[in-house]
Amino acid sequence: MEFLFQFIRMNEFVTNPILFISITARFYIFRFHIQSLVVWIFIWHTQSR
């Protein structure tokens, strides 16, 4: 029983950082896409004039 509890805790520790990394990676990719979109719109506005 104790071993099972330790295994679950260890498994949680292994899966949580991966989840955290994937969430932060998604956030950074999303932010990068927003920034590139803003830059692209700005360039398009300057070119159209």
mmCIF file of the N, C-alpha and C atoms, coordinates in Angstrom:
data_MODEL
# 
_entry.id   MODEL 
# 
loop_
_atom_site.group_PDB 
_atom_site.id 
_atom_site.type_symbol 
_atom_site.label_atom_id 
_atom_site.label_alt_id 
_atom_site.label_comp_id 
_atom_site.label_asym_id 
_atom_site.label_entity_id 
_atom_site.label_seq_id 
_atom_site.pdbx_PDB_ins_code 
_atom_site.Cartn_x 
_atom_site.Cartn_y 
_atom_site.Cartn_z 
_atom_site.occupancy 
_atom_site.B_iso_or_equiv 
_atom_site.pdbx_formal_charge 
_atom_site.auth_seq_id 
_atom_site.auth_comp_id 
_atom_site.auth_asym_id 
_atom_site.auth_atom_id 
_atom_site.pdbx_PDB_model_num 
ATOM 1   N N  . MET A 1 1  ? 0.834  -1.196 0.000   1.00 0.00 ? 1  MET A N  1 
ATOM 2   C CA . MET A 1 1  ? 0.000  0.000  0.000   1.00 0.00 ? 1  MET A CA 1 
ATOM 3   C C  . MET A 1 1  ? 0.879  1.261  0.000   1.00 0.00 ? 1  MET A C  1 
ATOM 4   N N  . GLU A 1 2  ? 1.866  1.271  0.852   1.00 0.00 ? 2  GLU A N  1 
ATOM 5   C CA . GLU A 1 2  ? 2.799  2.396  0.948   1.00 0.00 ? 2  GLU A CA 1 
ATOM 6   C C  . GLU A 1 2  ? 3.563  2.600  -0.364  1.00 0.00 ? 2  GLU A C  1 
ATOM 7   N N  . PHE A 1 3  ? 3.944  1.479  -0.969  1.00 0.00 ? 3  PHE A N  1 
ATOM 8   C CA . PHE A 1 3  ? 4.667  1.517  -2.236  1.00 0.00 ? 3  PHE A CA 1 
ATOM 9   C C  . PHE A 1 3  ? 3.806  2.126  -3.344  1.00 0.00 ? 3  PHE A C  1 
ATOM 10  N N  . LEU A 1 4  ? 2.534  1.732  -3.346  1.00 0.00 ? 4  LEU A N  1 
ATOM 11  C CA . LEU A 1 4  ? 1.590  2.240  -4.347  1.00 0.00 ? 4  LEU A CA 1 
ATOM 12  C C  . LEU A 1 4  ? 1.420  3.758  -4.205  1.00 0.00 ? 4  LEU A C  1 
ATOM 13  N N  . PHE A 1 5  ? 1.313  4.201  -2.956  1.00 0.00 ? 5  PHE A N  1 
ATOM 14  C CA . PHE A 1 5  ? 1.174  5.636  -2.676  1.00 0.00 ? 5  PHE A CA 1 
ATOM 15  C C  . PHE A 1 5  ? 2.402  6.411  -3.145  1.00 0.00 ? 5  PHE A C  1 
ATOM 16  N N  . GLN A 1 6  ? 3.571  5.852  -2.876  1.00 0.00 ? 6  GLN A N  1 
ATOM 17  C CA . GLN A 1 6  ? 4.834  6.476  -3.313  1.00 0.00 ? 6  GLN A CA 1 
ATOM 18  C C  . GLN A 1 6  ? 4.925  6.516  -4.842  1.00 0.00 ? 6  GLN A C  1 
ATOM 19  N N  . PHE A 1 7  ? 4.465  5.444  -5.473  1.00 0.00 ? 7  PHE A N  1 
ATOM 20  C CA . PHE A 1 7  ? 4.492  5.363  -6.934  1.00 0.00 ? 7  PHE A CA 1 
ATOM 21  C C  . PHE A 1 7  ? 3.573  6.421  -7.552  1.00 0.00 ? 7  PHE A C  1 
ATOM 22  N N  . ILE A 1 8  ? 2.385  6.579  -6.970  1.00 0.00 ? 8  ILE A N  1 
ATOM 23  C CA . ILE A 1 8  ? 1.427  7.587  -7.459  1.00 0.00 ? 8  ILE A CA 1 
ATOM 24  C C  . ILE A 1 8  ? 2.015  8.996  -7.298  1.00 0.00 ? 8  ILE A C  1 
ATOM 25  N N  . ARG A 1 9  ? 2.634  9.233  -6.152  1.00 0.00 ? 9  ARG A N  1 
ATOM 26  C CA . ARG A 1 9  ? 3.245  10.537 -5.892  1.00 0.00 ? 9  ARG A CA 1 
ATOM 27  C C  . ARG A 1 9  ? 4.394  10.812 -6.866  1.00 0.00 ? 9  ARG A C  1 
ATOM 28  N N  . MET A 1 10 ? 5.205  9.805  -7.118  1.00 0.00 ? 10 MET A N  1 
ATOM 29  C CA . MET A 1 10 ? 6.316  9.922  -8.055  1.00 0.00 ? 10 MET A CA 1 
ATOM 30  C C  . MET A 1 10 ? 5.794  10.156 -9.476  1.00 0.00 ? 10 MET A C  1 
ATOM 31  N N  . ASN A 1 11 ? 4.734  9.446  -9.829  1.00 0.00 ? 11 ASN A N  1 
ATOM 32  C CA . ASN A 1 11 ? 4.135  9.586  -11.152 1.00 0.00 ? 11 ASN A CA 1 
ATOM 33  C C  . ASN A 1 11 ? 3.571  10.988 -11.347 1.00 0.00 ? 11 ASN A C  1 
ATOM 34  N N  . GLU A 1 12 ? 2.960  11.518 -10.297 1.00 0.00 ? 12 GLU A N  1 
ATOM 35  C CA . GLU A 1 12 ? 2.425  12.877 -10.314 1.00 0.00 ? 12 GLU A CA 1 
ATOM 36  C C  . GLU A 1 12 ? 3.549  13.889 -10.521 1.00 0.00 ? 12 GLU A C  1 
ATOM 37  N N  . PHE A 1 13 ? 4.664  13.647 -9.849  1.00 0.00 ? 13 PHE A N  1 
ATOM 38  C CA . PHE A 1 13 ? 5.830  14.521 -9.972  1.00 0.00 ? 13 PHE A CA 1 
ATOM 39  C C  . PHE A 1 13 ? 6.406  14.482 -11.391 1.00 0.00 ? 13 PHE A C  1 
ATOM 40  N N  . VAL A 1 14 ? 6.344  13.311 -12.009 1.00 0.00 ? 14 VAL A N  1 
ATOM 41  C CA . VAL A 1 14 ? 6.869  13.162 -13.383 1.00 0.00 ? 14 VAL A CA 1 
ATOM 42  C C  . VAL A 1 14 ? 5.933  13.821 -14.390 1.00 0.00 ? 14 VAL A C  1 
ATOM 43  N N  . THR A 1 15 ? 4.624  13.649 -14.233 1.00 0.00 ? 15 THR A N  1 
ATOM 44  C CA . THR A 1 15 ? 3.662  14.182 -15.204 1.00 0.00 ? 15 THR A CA 1 
ATOM 45  C C  . THR A 1 15 ? 3.411  15.674 -15.048 1.00 0.00 ? 15 THR A C  1 
ATOM 46  N N  . ASN A 1 16 ? 3.508  16.202 -13.812 1.00 0.00 ? 16 ASN A N  1 
ATOM 47  C CA . ASN A 1 16 ? 3.229  17.621 -13.597 1.00 0.00 ? 16 ASN A CA 1 
ATOM 48  C C  . ASN A 1 16 ? 4.191  18.582 -14.295 1.00 0.00 ? 16 ASN A C  1 
ATOM 49  N N  . PRO A 1 17 ? 5.519  18.386 -14.208 1.00 0.00 ? 17 PRO A N  1 
ATOM 50  C CA . PRO A 1 17 ? 6.419  19.277 -14.941 1.00 0.00 ? 17 PRO A CA 1 
ATOM 51  C C  . PRO A 1 17 ? 6.191  19.259 -16.453 1.00 0.00 ? 17 PRO A C  1 
ATOM 52  N N  . ILE A 1 18 ? 5.855  18.092 -16.983 1.00 0.00 ? 18 ILE A N  1 
ATOM 53  C CA . ILE A 1 18 ? 5.583  17.984 -18.427 1.00 0.00 ? 18 ILE A CA 1 
ATOM 54  C C  . ILE A 1 18 ? 4.354  18.818 -18.786 1.00 0.00 ? 18 ILE A C  1 
ATOM 55  N N  . LEU A 1 19 ? 3.335  18.736 -17.945 1.00 0.00 ? 19 LEU A N  1 
ATOM 56  C CA . LEU A 1 19 ? 2.116  19.522 -18.141 1.00 0.00 ? 19 LEU A CA 1 
ATOM 57  C C  . LEU A 1 19 ? 2.432  21.010 -18.058 1.00 0.00 ? 19 LEU A C  1 
ATOM 58  N N  . PHE A 1 20 ? 3.209  21.382 -17.058 1.00 0.00 ? 20 PHE A N  1 
ATOM 59  C CA . PHE A 1 20 ? 3.620  22.775 -16.854 1.00 0.00 ? 20 PHE A CA 1 
ATOM 60  C C  . PHE A 1 20 ? 4.406  23.301 -18.049 1.00 0.00 ? 20 PHE A C  1 
ATOM 61  N N  . ILE A 1 21 ? 5.349  22.488 -18.546 1.00 0.00 ? 21 ILE A N  1 
ATOM 62  C CA . ILE A 1 21 ? 6.167  22.868 -19.707 1.00 0.00 ? 21 ILE A CA 1 
ATOM 63  C C  . ILE A 1 21 ? 5.307  23.030 -20.947 1.00 0.00 ? 21 ILE A C  1 
ATOM 64  N N  . SER A 1 22 ? 4.352  22.112 -21.152 1.00 0.00 ? 22 SER A N  1 
ATOM 65  C CA . SER A 1 22 ? 3.485  22.190 -22.331 1.00 0.00 ? 22 SER A CA 1 
ATOM 66  C C  . SER A 1 22 ? 2.584  23.425 -22.280 1.00 0.00 ? 22 SER A C  1 
ATOM 67  N N  . ILE A 1 23 ? 2.100  23.756 -21.079 1.00 0.00 ? 23 ILE A N  1 
ATOM 68  C CA . ILE A 1 23 ? 1.255  24.948 -20.929 1.00 0.00 ? 23 ILE A CA 1 
ATOM 69  C C  . ILE A 1 23 ? 2.052  26.217 -21.191 1.00 0.00 ? 23 ILE A C  1 
ATOM 70  N N  . THR A 1 24 ? 3.258  26.293 -20.613 1.00 0.00 ? 24 THR A N  1 
ATOM 71  C CA . THR A 1 24 ? 4.094  27.483 -20.826 1.00 0.00 ? 24 THR A CA 1 
ATOM 72  C C  . THR A 1 24 ? 4.542  27.590 -22.286 1.00 0.00 ? 24 THR A C  1 
ATOM 73  N N  . ALA A 1 25 ? 4.852  26.450 -22.890 1.00 0.00 ? 25 ALA A N  1 
ATOM 74  C CA . ALA A 1 25 ? 5.255  26.439 -24.306 1.00 0.00 ? 25 ALA A CA 1 
ATOM 75  C C  . ALA A 1 25 ? 4.109  26.917 -25.187 1.00 0.00 ? 25 ALA A C  1 
ATOM 76  N N  . ARG A 1 26 ? 2.905  26.449 -24.892 1.00 0.00 ? 26 ARG A N  1 
ATOM 77  C CA . ARG A 1 26 ? 1.736  26.885 -25.658 1.00 0.00 ? 26 ARG A CA 1 
ATOM 78  C C  . ARG A 1 26 ? 1.508  28.373 -25.504 1.00 0.00 ? 26 ARG A C  1 
ATOM 79  N N  . PHE A 1 27 ? 1.685  28.871 -24.273 1.00 0.00 ? 27 PHE A N  1 
ATOM 80  C CA . PHE A 1 27 ? 1.514  30.301 -24.000 1.00 0.00 ? 27 PHE A CA 1 
ATOM 81  C C  . PHE A 1 27 ? 2.530  31.134 -24.783 1.00 0.00 ? 27 PHE A C  1 
ATOM 82  N N  . TYR A 1 28 ? 3.801  30.695 -24.775 1.00 0.00 ? 28 TYR A N  1 
ATOM 83  C CA . TYR A 1 28 ? 4.842  31.435 -25.493 1.00 0.00 ? 28 TYR A CA 1 
ATOM 84  C C  . TYR A 1 28 ? 4.638  31.401 -26.996 1.00 0.00 ? 28 TYR A C  1 
ATOM 85  N N  . ILE A 1 29 ? 4.215  30.237 -27.519 1.00 0.00 ? 29 ILE A N  1 
ATOM 86  C CA . ILE A 1 29 ? 3.931  30.117 -28.958 1.00 0.00 ? 29 ILE A CA 1 
ATOM 87  C C  . ILE A 1 29 ? 2.761  31.028 -29.329 1.00 0.00 ? 29 ILE A C  1 
ATOM 88  N N  . PHE A 1 30 ? 1.719  31.039 -28.477 1.00 0.00 ? 30 PHE A N  1 
ATOM 89  C CA . PHE A 1 30 ? 0.551  31.889 -28.702 1.00 0.00 ? 30 PHE A CA 1 
ATOM 90  C C  . PHE A 1 30 ? 0.948  33.362 -28.712 1.00 0.00 ? 30 PHE A C  1 
ATOM 91  N N  . ARG A 1 31 ? 1.772  33.751 -27.720 1.00 0.00 ? 31 ARG A N  1 
ATOM 92  C CA . ARG A 1 31 ? 2.230  35.139 -27.627 1.00 0.00 ? 31 ARG A CA 1 
ATOM 93  C C  . ARG A 1 31 ? 3.080  35.517 -28.833 1.00 0.00 ? 31 ARG A C  1 
ATOM 94  N N  . PHE A 1 32 ? 3.932  34.593 -29.276 1.00 0.00 ? 32 PHE A N  1 
ATOM 95  C CA . PHE A 1 32 ? 4.764  34.840 -30.449 1.00 0.00 ? 32 PHE A CA 1 
ATOM 96  C C  . PHE A 1 32 ? 3.910  35.030 -31.697 1.00 0.00 ? 32 PHE A C  1 
ATOM 97  N N  . HIS A 1 33 ? 2.849  34.210 -31.838 1.00 0.00 ? 33 HIS A N  1 
ATOM 98  C CA . HIS A 1 33 ? 1.946  34.344 -32.986 1.00 0.00 ? 33 HIS A CA 1 
ATOM 99  C C  . HIS A 1 33 ? 1.225  35.681 -32.973 1.00 0.00 ? 33 HIS A C  1 
ATOM 100 N N  . ILE A 1 34 ? 0.784  36.114 -31.792 1.00 0.00 ? 34 ILE A N  1 
ATOM 101 C CA . ILE A 1 34 ? 0.112  37.416 -31.665 1.00 0.00 ? 34 ILE A CA 1 
ATOM 102 C C  . ILE A 1 34 ? 1.064  38.549 -32.055 1.00 0.00 ? 34 ILE A C  1 
ATOM 103 N N  . GLN A 1 35 ? 2.299  38.486 -31.557 1.00 0.00 ? 35 GLN A N  1 
ATOM 104 C CA . GLN A 1 35 ? 3.289  39.525 -31.870 1.00 0.00 ? 35 GLN A CA 1 
ATOM 105 C C  . GLN A 1 35 ? 3.608  39.566 -33.364 1.00 0.00 ? 35 GLN A C  1 
ATOM 106 N N  . SER A 1 36 ? 3.779  38.397 -33.980 1.00 0.00 ? 36 SER A N  1 
ATOM 107 C CA . SER A 1 36 ? 4.082  38.352 -35.417 1.00 0.00 ? 36 SER A CA 1 
ATOM 108 C C  . SER A 1 36 ? 2.904  38.848 -36.244 1.00 0.00 ? 36 SER A C  1 
ATOM 109 N N  . LEU A 1 37 ? 1.698  38.557 -35.778 1.00 0.00 ? 37 LEU A N  1 
ATOM 110 C CA . LEU A 1 37 ? 0.490  39.036 -36.459 1.00 0.00 ? 37 LEU A CA 1 
ATOM 111 C C  . LEU A 1 37 ? 0.412  40.555 -36.399 1.00 0.00 ? 37 LEU A C  1 
ATOM 112 N N  . VAL A 1 38 ? 0.709  41.135 -35.239 1.00 0.00 ? 38 VAL A N  1 
ATOM 113 C CA . VAL A 1 38 ? 0.714  42.588 -35.062 1.00 0.00 ? 38 VAL A CA 1 
ATOM 114 C C  . VAL A 1 38 ? 1.764  43.235 -35.965 1.00 0.00 ? 38 VAL A C  1 
ATOM 115 N N  . VAL A 1 39 ? 2.945  42.643 -36.016 1.00 0.00 ? 39 VAL A N  1 
ATOM 116 C CA . VAL A 1 39 ? 4.020  43.137 -36.875 1.00 0.00 ? 39 VAL A CA 1 
ATOM 117 C C  . VAL A 1 39 ? 3.608  43.061 -38.345 1.00 0.00 ? 39 VAL A C  1 
ATOM 118 N N  . TRP A 1 40 ? 2.985  41.950 -38.735 1.00 0.00 ? 40 TRP A N  1 
ATOM 119 C CA . TRP A 1 40 ? 2.549  41.753 -40.120 1.00 0.00 ? 40 TRP A CA 1 
ATOM 120 C C  . TRP A 1 40 ? 1.497  42.777 -40.509 1.00 0.00 ? 40 TRP A C  1 
ATOM 121 N N  . ILE A 1 41 ? 0.540  43.059 -39.588 1.00 0.00 ? 41 ILE A N  1 
ATOM 122 C CA . ILE A 1 41 ? -0.501 44.071 -39.844 1.00 0.00 ? 41 ILE A CA 1 
ATOM 123 C C  . ILE A 1 41 ? 0.128  45.459 -39.963 1.00 0.00 ? 41 ILE A C  1 
ATOM 124 N N  . PHE A 1 42 ? 1.101  45.745 -39.103 1.00 0.00 ? 42 PHE A N  1 
ATOM 125 C CA . PHE A 1 42 ? 1.792  47.033 -39.137 1.00 0.00 ? 42 PHE A CA 1 
ATOM 126 C C  . PHE A 1 42 ? 2.532  47.227 -40.459 1.00 0.00 ? 42 PHE A C  1 
ATOM 127 N N  . ILE A 1 43 ? 3.220  46.182 -40.921 1.00 0.00 ? 43 ILE A N  1 
ATOM 128 C CA . ILE A 1 43 ? 3.938  46.236 -42.204 1.00 0.00 ? 43 ILE A CA 1 
ATOM 129 C C  . ILE A 1 43 ? 2.954  46.427 -43.357 1.00 0.00 ? 43 ILE A C  1 
ATOM 130 N N  . TRP A 1 44 ? 1.831  45.675 -43.289 1.00 0.00 ? 44 TRP A N  1 
ATOM 131 C CA . TRP A 1 44 ? 0.810  45.778 -44.340 1.00 0.00 ? 44 TRP A CA 1 
ATOM 132 C C  . TRP A 1 44 ? 0.226  47.190 -44.397 1.00 0.00 ? 44 TRP A C  1 
ATOM 133 N N  . HIS A 1 45 ? 0.011  47.809 -43.234 1.00 0.00 ? 45 HIS A N  1 
ATOM 134 C CA . HIS A 1 45 ? -0.516 49.178 -43.182 1.00 0.00 ? 45 HIS A CA 1 
ATOM 135 C C  . HIS A 1 45 ? 0.474  50.178 -43.769 1.00 0.00 ? 45 HIS A C  1 
ATOM 136 N N  . THR A 1 46 ? 1.769  50.003 -43.467 1.00 0.00 ? 46 THR A N  1 
ATOM 137 C CA . THR A 1 46 ? 2.776  50.931 -43.993 1.00 0.00 ? 46 THR A CA 1 
ATOM 138 C C  . THR A 1 46 ? 2.972  50.739 -45.503 1.00 0.00 ? 46 THR A C  1 
ATOM 139 N N  . GLN A 1 47 ? 2.825  49.509 -45.979 1.00 0.00 ? 47 GLN A N  1 
ATOM 140 C CA . GLN A 1 47 ? 2.990  49.224 -47.408 1.00 0.00 ? 47 GLN A CA 1 
ATOM 141 C C  . GLN A 1 47 ? 1.815  49.744 -48.238 1.00 0.00 ? 47 GLN A C  1 
ATOM 142 N N  . SER A 1 48 ? 0.610  49.705 -47.670 1.00 0.00 ? 48 SER A N  1 
ATOM 143 C CA . SER A 1 48 ? -0.595 50.075 -48.429 1.00 0.00 ? 48 SER A CA 1 
ATOM 144 C C  . SER A 1 48 ? -0.705 51.572 -48.673 1.00 0.00 ? 48 SER A C  1 
ATOM 145 N N  . ARG A 1 49 ? -0.019 52.372 -47.882 1.00 0.00 ? 49 ARG A N  1 
ATOM 146 C CA . ARG A 1 49 ? -0.081 53.828 -48.071 1.00 0.00 ? 49 ARG A CA 1 
ATOM 147 C C  . ARG A 1 49 ? 0.776  54.288 -49.248 1.00 0.00 ? 49 ARG A C  1 
# 
